[in-house]
Each structure stands twice: as structure tokens, then as C-alpha cells.
């Protein structure tokens, strides 16, 4: 939804889940042209559960296994 609201052509989808002790991190690169979709726009007019879109650039990532 952030890709749609931000009107961008690229994004990263992230899913974080936990089942017992370990956690799972799944991600995928999303790259396609954004097209206006009436059903999404109608849903967003009722209320946006996702809040405002914010842009943040990061040079890398760091994971700590505690």
C-alpha cells in the first residue's frame, strides 16, 4: 500500500512473523508501474489504516541475534 500511496515504481514488501522462539523475515522486491485503481481509492476514502507514507533511505542493514 505504501508503494501505491507514494506513487512509486519500486518498493520492498516485508513480512515479519514469529512462531515459537524463531522469527521469520520474508521480503520481495516489487517493481512495476503504478496504476490508478478505483476500488483501492474508494477504500482509502473511507479511511486509511496505514497512515501517512514516509520516505527513508538507508545505506545498509544490521541484524543482532540475541
mmCIF file as gemmi writes it, N, C-alpha and C atoms, coordinates in Angstrom:
data_model
loop_
_atom_site.group_PDB
_atom_site.id
_atom_site.type_symbol
_atom_site.label_atom_id
_atom_site.label_alt_id
_atom_site.label_comp_id
_atom_site.label_asym_id
_atom_site.label_entity_id
_atom_site.label_seq_id
_atom_site.pdbx_PDB_ins_code
_atom_site.Cartn_x
_atom_site.Cartn_y
_atom_site.Cartn_z
_atom_site.occupancy
_atom_site.B_iso_or_equiv
_atom_site.pdbx_formal_charge
_atom_site.auth_seq_id
_atom_site.auth_asym_id
_atom_site.pdbx_PDB_model_num
ATOM 1 N N . UNK Axp A 1 ? 0.826 -1.184 0 1 0 ? 1 A 1
ATOM 2 C CA . UNK Axp A 1 ? 0 0 0 1 0 ? 1 A 1
ATOM 3 C C . UNK Axp A 1 ? 0.877 1.256 0 1 0 ? 1 A 1
ATOM 4 N N . UNK Axp A 2 ? 2.027 1.199 0.66 1 0 ? 2 A 1
ATOM 5 C CA . UNK Axp A 2 ? 2.923 2.36 0.668 1 0 ? 2 A 1
ATOM 6 C C . UNK Axp A 2 ? 3.383 2.694 -0.742 1 0 ? 2 A 1
ATOM 7 N N . UNK Axp A 3 ? 3.624 1.657 -1.553 1 0 ? 3 A 1
ATOM 8 C CA . UNK Axp A 3 ? 4.019 1.89 -2.949 1 0 ? 3 A 1
ATOM 9 C C . UNK Axp A 3 ? 2.897 2.593 -3.703 1 0 ? 3 A 1
ATOM 10 N N . UNK Axp A 4 ? 1.669 2.183 -3.465 1 0 ? 4 A 1
ATOM 11 C CA . UNK Axp A 4 ? 0.514 2.794 -4.127 1 0 ? 4 A 1
ATOM 12 C C . UNK Axp A 4 ? 0.342 4.246 -3.663 1 0 ? 4 A 1
ATOM 13 N N . UNK Axp A 5 ? 0.349 4.45 -2.343 1 0 ? 5 A 1
ATOM 14 C CA . UNK Axp A 5 ? 0.148 5.795 -1.797 1 0 ? 5 A 1
ATOM 15 C C . UNK Axp A 5 ? 1.294 6.741 -2.151 1 0 ? 5 A 1
ATOM 16 N N . UNK Axp A 6 ? 2.509 6.197 -2.232 1 0 ? 6 A 1
ATOM 17 C CA . UNK Axp A 6 ? 3.665 7.014 -2.569 1 0 ? 6 A 1
ATOM 18 C C . UNK Axp A 6 ? 3.852 7.226 -4.052 1 0 ? 6 A 1
ATOM 19 N N . UNK Axp A 7 ? 3.015 6.572 -4.862 1 0 ? 7 A 1
ATOM 20 C CA . UNK Axp A 7 ? 3.061 6.697 -6.316 1 0 ? 7 A 1
ATOM 21 C C . UNK Axp A 7 ? 4.465 6.404 -6.847 1 0 ? 7 A 1
ATOM 22 N N . UNK Axp A 8 ? 5.046 5.279 -6.407 1 0 ? 8 A 1
ATOM 23 C CA . UNK Axp A 8 ? 6.387 4.902 -6.828 1 0 ? 8 A 1
ATOM 24 C C . UNK Axp A 8 ? 6.33 3.697 -7.767 1 0 ? 8 A 1
ATOM 25 N N . UNK Axp A 9 ? 7.448 3.436 -8.433 1 0 ? 9 A 1
ATOM 26 C CA . UNK Axp A 9 ? 7.521 2.281 -9.331 1 0 ? 9 A 1
ATOM 27 C C . UNK Axp A 9 ? 8.296 1.131 -8.713 1 0 ? 9 A 1
ATOM 28 N N . UNK Axp A 10 ? 8.97 1.364 -7.568 1 0 ? 10 A 1
ATOM 29 C CA . UNK Axp A 10 ? 9.751 0.321 -6.915 1 0 ? 10 A 1
ATOM 30 C C . UNK Axp A 10 ? 9.441 0.314 -5.426 1 0 ? 10 A 1
ATOM 31 N N . UNK Axp A 11 ? 9.564 -0.852 -4.829 1 0 ? 11 A 1
ATOM 32 C CA . UNK Axp A 11 ? 9.353 -0.973 -3.401 1 0 ? 11 A 1
ATOM 33 C C . UNK Axp A 11 ? 9.836 -2.315 -2.903 1 0 ? 11 A 1
ATOM 34 N N . UNK Axp A 12 ? 9.809 -2.488 -1.586 1 0 ? 12 A 1
ATOM 35 C CA . UNK Axp A 12 ? 10.18 -3.753 -0.962 1 0 ? 12 A 1
ATOM 36 C C . UNK Axp A 12 ? 9.031 -4.164 -0.057 1 0 ? 12 A 1
ATOM 37 N N . UNK Axp A 13 ? 8.513 -5.364 -0.277 1 0 ? 13 A 1
ATOM 38 C CA . UNK Axp A 13 ? 7.477 -5.908 0.59 1 0 ? 13 A 1
ATOM 39 C C . UNK Axp A 13 ? 8.133 -6.723 1.693 1 0 ? 13 A 1
ATOM 40 N N . UNK Axp A 14 ? 7.715 -6.509 2.943 1 0 ? 14 A 1
ATOM 41 C CA . UNK Axp A 14 ? 8.322 -7.186 4.081 1 0 ? 14 A 1
ATOM 42 C C . UNK Axp A 14 ? 7.235 -7.823 4.928 1 0 ? 14 A 1
ATOM 43 N N . UNK Axp A 15 ? 7.475 -9.064 5.333 1 0 ? 15 A 1
ATOM 44 C CA . UNK Axp A 15 ? 6.576 -9.773 6.237 1 0 ? 15 A 1
ATOM 45 C C . UNK Axp A 15 ? 7.414 -10.332 7.37 1 0 ? 15 A 1
ATOM 46 N N . UNK Axp A 16 ? 7.067 -9.97 8.599 1 0 ? 16 A 1
ATOM 47 C CA . UNK Axp A 16 ? 7.749 -10.452 9.791 1 0 ? 16 A 1
ATOM 48 C C . UNK Axp A 16 ? 6.768 -11.263 10.603 1 0 ? 16 A 1
ATOM 49 N N . UNK Axp A 17 ? 7.138 -12.481 10.977 1 0 ? 17 A 1
ATOM 50 C CA . UNK Axp A 17 ? 6.242 -13.311 11.775 1 0 ? 17 A 1
ATOM 51 C C . UNK Axp A 17 ? 7.054 -14.091 12.799 1 0 ? 17 A 1
ATOM 52 N N . UNK Axp A 18 ? 6.375 -14.526 13.836 1 0 ? 18 A 1
ATOM 53 C CA . UNK Axp A 18 ? 7.039 -15.282 14.898 1 0 ? 18 A 1
ATOM 54 C C . UNK Axp A 18 ? 6.183 -16.494 15.227 1 0 ? 18 A 1
ATOM 55 N N . UNK Axp A 19 ? 6.834 -17.654 15.24 1 0 ? 19 A 1
ATOM 56 C CA . UNK Axp A 19 ? 6.153 -18.9 15.574 1 0 ? 19 A 1
ATOM 57 C C . UNK Axp A 19 ? 7.042 -19.626 16.58 1 0 ? 19 A 1
ATOM 58 N N . UNK Axp A 20 ? 6.773 -19.444 17.874 1 0 ? 20 A 1
ATOM 59 C CA . UNK Axp A 20 ? 7.64 -20.012 18.9 1 0 ? 20 A 1
ATOM 60 C C . UNK Axp A 20 ? 8.853 -19.14 19.1 1 0 ? 20 A 1
ATOM 61 N N . UNK Axp A 21 ? 10.01 -19.745 19.231 1 0 ? 21 A 1
ATOM 62 C CA . UNK Axp A 21 ? 11.241 -18.999 19.508 1 0 ? 21 A 1
ATOM 63 C C . UNK Axp A 21 ? 11.793 -18.24 18.292 1 0 ? 21 A 1
ATOM 64 N N . UNK Axp A 22 ? 11.922 -18.894 17.121 1 0 ? 22 A 1
ATOM 65 C CA . UNK Axp A 22 ? 12.498 -18.154 15.986 1 0 ? 22 A 1
ATOM 66 C C . UNK Axp A 22 ? 11.492 -17.193 15.353 1 0 ? 22 A 1
ATOM 67 N N . UNK Axp A 23 ? 12.012 -16.222 14.632 1 0 ? 23 A 1
ATOM 68 C CA . UNK Axp A 23 ? 11.135 -15.356 13.853 1 0 ? 23 A 1
ATOM 69 C C . UNK Axp A 23 ? 11.495 -15.507 12.381 1 0 ? 23 A 1
ATOM 70 N N . UNK Axp A 24 ? 10.555 -15.185 11.527 1 0 ? 24 A 1
ATOM 71 C CA . UNK Axp A 24 ? 10.723 -15.327 10.084 1 0 ? 24 A 1
ATOM 72 C C . UNK Axp A 24 ? 10.674 -13.94 9.449 1 0 ? 24 A 1
ATOM 73 N N . UNK Axp A 25 ? 11.6 -13.696 8.546 1 0 ? 25 A 1
ATOM 74 C CA . UNK Axp A 25 ? 11.634 -12.447 7.802 1 0 ? 25 A 1
ATOM 75 C C . UNK Axp A 25 ? 11.591 -12.801 6.325 1 0 ? 25 A 1
ATOM 76 N N . UNK Axp A 26 ? 10.504 -12.451 5.667 1 0 ? 26 A 1
ATOM 77 C CA . UNK Axp A 26 ? 10.355 -12.673 4.231 1 0 ? 26 A 1
ATOM 78 C C . UNK Axp A 26 ? 10.265 -11.323 3.548 1 0 ? 26 A 1
ATOM 79 N N . UNK Axp A 27 ? 10.902 -11.182 2.402 1 0 ? 27 A 1
ATOM 80 C CA . UNK Axp A 27 ? 10.842 -9.921 1.678 1 0 ? 27 A 1
ATOM 81 C C . UNK Axp A 27 ? 10.862 -10.2 0.182 1 0 ? 27 A 1
ATOM 82 N N . UNK Axp A 28 ? 10.403 -9.235 -0.575 1 0 ? 28 A 1
ATOM 83 C CA . UNK Axp A 28 ? 10.471 -9.327 -2.025 1 0 ? 28 A 1
ATOM 84 C C . UNK Axp A 28 ? 10.565 -7.928 -2.617 1 0 ? 28 A 1
ATOM 85 N N . UNK Axp A 29 ? 11.248 -7.834 -3.731 1 0 ? 29 A 1
ATOM 86 C CA . UNK Axp A 29 ? 11.353 -6.569 -4.46 1 0 ? 29 A 1
ATOM 87 C C . UNK Axp A 29 ? 10.127 -6.441 -5.348 1 0 ? 29 A 1
ATOM 88 N N . UNK Axp A 30 ? 9.509 -5.276 -5.315 1 0 ? 30 A 1
ATOM 89 C CA . UNK Axp A 30 ? 8.316 -5.023 -6.114 1 0 ? 30 A 1
ATOM 90 C C . UNK Axp A 30 ? 8.667 -3.925 -7.114 1 0 ? 30 A 1
ATOM 91 N N . UNK Axp A 31 ? 8.563 -4.223 -8.381 1 0 ? 31 A 1
ATOM 92 C CA . UNK Axp A 31 ? 8.906 -3.235 -9.393 1 0 ? 31 A 1
ATOM 93 C C . UNK Axp A 31 ? 7.956 -3.283 -10.571 1 0 ? 31 A 1
ATOM 94 N N . UNK Axp A 32 ? 7.002 -2.397 -10.583 1 0 ? 32 A 1
ATOM 95 C CA . UNK Axp A 32 ? 6.086 -2.284 -11.711 1 0 ? 32 A 1
ATOM 96 C C . UNK Axp A 32 ? 5.442 -0.9 -11.652 1 0 ? 32 A 1
ATOM 97 N N . UNK Axp A 33 ? 4.945 -0.455 -12.78 1 0 ? 33 A 1
ATOM 98 C CA . UNK Axp A 33 ? 4.321 0.871 -12.841 1 0 ? 33 A 1
ATOM 99 C C . UNK Axp A 33 ? 3.042 0.886 -12.018 1 0 ? 33 A 1
ATOM 100 N N . UNK Axp A 34 ? 2.832 1.969 -11.31 1 0 ? 34 A 1
ATOM 101 C CA . UNK Axp A 34 ? 1.623 2.119 -10.501 1 0 ? 34 A 1
ATOM 102 C C . UNK Axp A 34 ? 0.487 2.561 -11.401 1 0 ? 34 A 1
ATOM 103 N N . UNK Axp A 35 ? -0.651 1.92 -11.251 1 0 ? 35 A 1
ATOM 104 C CA . UNK Axp A 35 ? -1.844 2.306 -11.994 1 0 ? 35 A 1
ATOM 105 C C . UNK Axp A 35 ? -2.935 2.684 -11.006 1 0 ? 35 A 1
ATOM 106 N N . UNK Axp A 36 ? -3.699 3.693 -11.359 1 0 ? 36 A 1
ATOM 107 C CA . UNK Axp A 36 ? -4.821 4.119 -10.514 1 0 ? 36 A 1
ATOM 108 C C . UNK Axp A 36 ? -5.869 3.02 -10.472 1 0 ? 36 A 1
ATOM 109 N N . UNK Axp A 37 ? -6.317 2.673 -9.267 1 0 ? 37 A 1
ATOM 110 C CA . UNK Axp A 37 ? -7.327 1.631 -9.117 1 0 ? 37 A 1
ATOM 111 C C . UNK Axp A 37 ? -8.499 2.187 -8.321 1 0 ? 37 A 1
ATOM 112 N N . UNK Axp A 38 ? -9.658 2.221 -8.952 1 0 ? 38 A 1
ATOM 113 C CA . UNK Axp A 38 ? -10.845 2.837 -8.356 1 0 ? 38 A 1
ATOM 114 C C . UNK Axp A 38 ? -11.253 2.165 -7.046 1 0 ? 38 A 1
ATOM 115 N N . UNK Axp A 39 ? -11.154 0.837 -6.969 1 0 ? 39 A 1
ATOM 116 C CA . UNK Axp A 39 ? -11.573 0.155 -5.738 1 0 ? 39 A 1
ATOM 117 C C . UNK Axp A 39 ? -10.644 0.476 -4.563 1 0 ? 39 A 1
ATOM 118 N N . UNK Axp A 40 ? -9.346 0.599 -4.826 1 0 ? 40 A 1
ATOM 119 C CA . UNK Axp A 40 ? -8.415 0.984 -3.758 1 0 ? 40 A 1
ATOM 120 C C . UNK Axp A 40 ? -8.668 2.426 -3.333 1 0 ? 40 A 1
ATOM 121 N N . UNK Axp A 41 ? -8.868 3.315 -4.298 1 0 ? 41 A 1
ATOM 122 C CA . UNK Axp A 41 ? -9.148 4.722 -3.978 1 0 ? 41 A 1
ATOM 123 C C . UNK Axp A 41 ? -10.422 4.856 -3.154 1 0 ? 41 A 1
ATOM 124 N N . UNK Axp A 42 ? -11.456 4.098 -3.489 1 0 ? 42 A 1
ATOM 125 C CA . UNK Axp A 42 ? -12.714 4.148 -2.741 1 0 ? 42 A 1
ATOM 126 C C . UNK Axp A 42 ? -12.508 3.661 -1.309 1 0 ? 42 A 1
ATOM 127 N N . UNK Axp A 43 ? -11.718 2.618 -1.144 1 0 ? 43 A 1
ATOM 128 C CA . UNK Axp A 43 ? -11.426 2.105 0.197 1 0 ? 43 A 1
ATOM 129 C C . UNK Axp A 43 ? -10.633 3.132 1.015 1 0 ? 43 A 1
ATOM 130 N N . UNK Axp A 44 ? -9.675 3.786 0.39 1 0 ? 44 A 1
ATOM 131 C CA . UNK Axp A 44 ? -8.859 4.776 1.092 1 0 ? 44 A 1
ATOM 132 C C . UNK Axp A 44 ? -9.662 6.019 1.475 1 0 ? 44 A 1
ATOM 133 N N . UNK Axp A 45 ? -10.689 6.349 0.698 1 0 ? 45 A 1
ATOM 134 C CA . UNK Axp A 45 ? -11.539 7.491 1.033 1 0 ? 45 A 1
ATOM 135 C C . UNK Axp A 45 ? -12.304 7.245 2.331 1 0 ? 45 A 1
ATOM 136 N N . UNK Axp A 46 ? -12.64 5.991 2.611 1 0 ? 46 A 1
ATOM 137 C CA . UNK Axp A 46 ? -13.346 5.645 3.848 1 0 ? 46 A 1
ATOM 138 C C . UNK Axp A 46 ? -12.436 5.788 5.059 1 0 ? 46 A 1
ATOM 139 N N . UNK Axp A 47 ? -11.166 5.585 4.874 1 0 ? 47 A 1
ATOM 140 C CA . UNK Axp A 47 ? -10.195 5.68 5.959 1 0 ? 47 A 1
ATOM 141 C C . UNK Axp A 47 ? -8.93 4.934 5.59 1 0 ? 47 A 1
ATOM 142 N N . UNK Axp A 48 ? -7.801 5.489 5.956 1 0 ? 48 A 1
ATOM 143 C CA . UNK Axp A 48 ? -6.524 4.885 5.643 1 0 ? 48 A 1
ATOM 144 C C . UNK Axp A 48 ? -5.945 4.261 6.911 1 0 ? 48 A 1
ATOM 145 N N . UNK Axp A 49 ? -5.973 2.95 6.997 1 0 ? 49 A 1
ATOM 146 C CA . UNK Axp A 49 ? -5.44 2.242 8.154 1 0 ? 49 A 1
ATOM 147 C C . UNK Axp A 49 ? -3.922 2.335 8.25 1 0 ? 49 A 1
ATOM 148 N N . UNK Axp A 50 ? -3.274 2.707 7.168 1 0 ? 50 A 1
ATOM 149 C CA . UNK Axp A 50 ? -1.823 2.638 7.095 1 0 ? 50 A 1
ATOM 150 C C . UNK Axp A 50 ? -1.13 3.931 7.495 1 0 ? 50 A 1
ATOM 151 N N . UNK Axp A 51 ? -1.836 5.034 7.609 1 0 ? 51 A 1
ATOM 152 C CA . UNK Axp A 51 ? -1.217 6.306 7.969 1 0 ? 51 A 1
ATOM 153 C C . UNK Axp A 51 ? -0.487 6.922 6.794 1 0 ? 51 A 1
ATOM 154 N N . UNK Axp A 52 ? 0.234 7.986 7.092 1 0 ? 52 A 1
ATOM 155 C CA . UNK Axp A 52 ? 0.955 8.715 6.053 1 0 ? 52 A 1
ATOM 156 C C . UNK Axp A 52 ? 2.167 7.911 5.58 1 0 ? 52 A 1
ATOM 157 N N . UNK Axp A 53 ? 2.502 8.062 4.31 1 0 ? 53 A 1
ATOM 158 C CA . UNK Axp A 53 ? 3.673 7.419 3.744 1 0 ? 53 A 1
ATOM 159 C C . UNK Axp A 53 ? 4.881 8.291 4.043 1 0 ? 53 A 1
ATOM 160 N N . UNK Axp A 54 ? 5.96 7.655 4.519 1 0 ? 54 A 1
ATOM 161 C CA . UNK Axp A 54 ? 7.19 8.368 4.832 1 0 ? 54 A 1
ATOM 162 C C . UNK Axp A 54 ? 8.329 7.75 4.042 1 0 ? 54 A 1
ATOM 163 N N . UNK Axp A 55 ? 9.215 8.579 3.543 1 0 ? 55 A 1
ATOM 164 C CA . UNK Axp A 55 ? 10.362 8.091 2.801 1 0 ? 55 A 1
ATOM 165 C C . UNK Axp A 55 ? 11.577 8.084 3.721 1 0 ? 55 A 1
ATOM 166 N N . UNK Axp A 56 ? 12.319 6.971 3.689 1 0 ? 56 A 1
ATOM 167 C CA . UNK Axp A 56 ? 13.541 6.865 4.48 1 0 ? 56 A 1
ATOM 168 C C . UNK Axp A 56 ? 14.572 6.099 3.67 1 0 ? 56 A 1
ATOM 169 N N . UNK Axp A 57 ? 15.743 6.659 3.534 1 0 ? 57 A 1
ATOM 170 C CA . UNK Axp A 57 ? 16.82 5.991 2.817 1 0 ? 57 A 1
ATOM 171 C C . UNK Axp A 57 ? 17.791 5.406 3.83 1 0 ? 57 A 1
ATOM 172 N N . UNK Axp A 58 ? 18.241 4.195 3.552 1 0 ? 58 A 1
ATOM 173 C CA . UNK Axp A 58 ? 19.187 3.52 4.436 1 0 ? 58 A 1
ATOM 174 C C . UNK Axp A 58 ? 20.346 2.986 3.603 1 0 ? 58 A 1
ATOM 175 N N . UNK Axp A 59 ? 21.547 3.074 4.144 1 0 ? 59 A 1
ATOM 176 C CA . UNK Axp A 59 ? 22.736 2.6 3.436 1 0 ? 59 A 1
ATOM 177 C C . UNK Axp A 59 ? 22.934 1.101 3.595 1 0 ? 59 A 1
ATOM 178 N N . UNK Axp A 60 ? 22.348 0.496 4.605 1 0 ? 60 A 1
ATOM 179 C CA . UNK Axp A 60 ? 22.549 -0.934 4.824 1 0 ? 60 A 1
ATOM 180 C C . UNK Axp A 60 ? 21.622 -1.424 5.93 1 0 ? 60 A 1
ATOM 181 N N . UNK Axp A 61 ? 21.893 -2.608 6.4 1 0 ? 61 A 1
ATOM 182 C CA . UNK Axp A 61 ? 21.077 -3.177 7.465 1 0 ? 61 A 1
ATOM 183 C C . UNK Axp A 61 ? 21.977 -3.912 8.447 1 0 ? 61 A 1
ATOM 184 N N . UNK Axp A 62 ? 21.498 -4.089 9.655 1 0 ? 62 A 1
ATOM 185 C CA . UNK Axp A 62 ? 22.272 -4.746 10.706 1 0 ? 62 A 1
ATOM 186 C C . UNK Axp A 62 ? 21.325 -5.555 11.556 1 0 ? 62 A 1
ATOM 187 N N . UNK Axp A 63 ? 21.559 -6.86 11.683 1 0 ? 63 A 1
ATOM 188 C CA . UNK Axp A 63 ? 20.713 -7.738 12.477 1 0 ? 63 A 1
ATOM 189 C C . UNK Axp A 63 ? 21.512 -8.246 13.674 1 0 ? 63 A 1
ATOM 190 N N . UNK Axp A 64 ? 20.886 -8.263 14.807 1 0 ? 64 A 1
ATOM 191 C CA . UNK Axp A 64 ? 21.507 -8.81 16.01 1 0 ? 64 A 1
ATOM 192 C C . UNK Axp A 64 ? 20.711 -10.026 16.436 1 0 ? 64 A 1
ATOM 193 N N . UNK Axp A 65 ? 21.381 -11.149 16.608 1 0 ? 65 A 1
ATOM 194 C CA . UNK Axp A 65 ? 20.715 -12.364 17.051 1 0 ? 65 A 1
ATOM 195 C C . UNK Axp A 65 ? 20.934 -12.489 18.552 1 0 ? 65 A 1
ATOM 196 N N . UNK Axp A 66 ? 19.909 -12.127 19.329 1 0 ? 66 A 1
ATOM 197 C CA . UNK Axp A 66 ? 20.033 -12.144 20.792 1 0 ? 66 A 1
ATOM 198 C C . UNK Axp A 66 ? 19.384 -13.353 21.373 1 0 ? 66 A 1
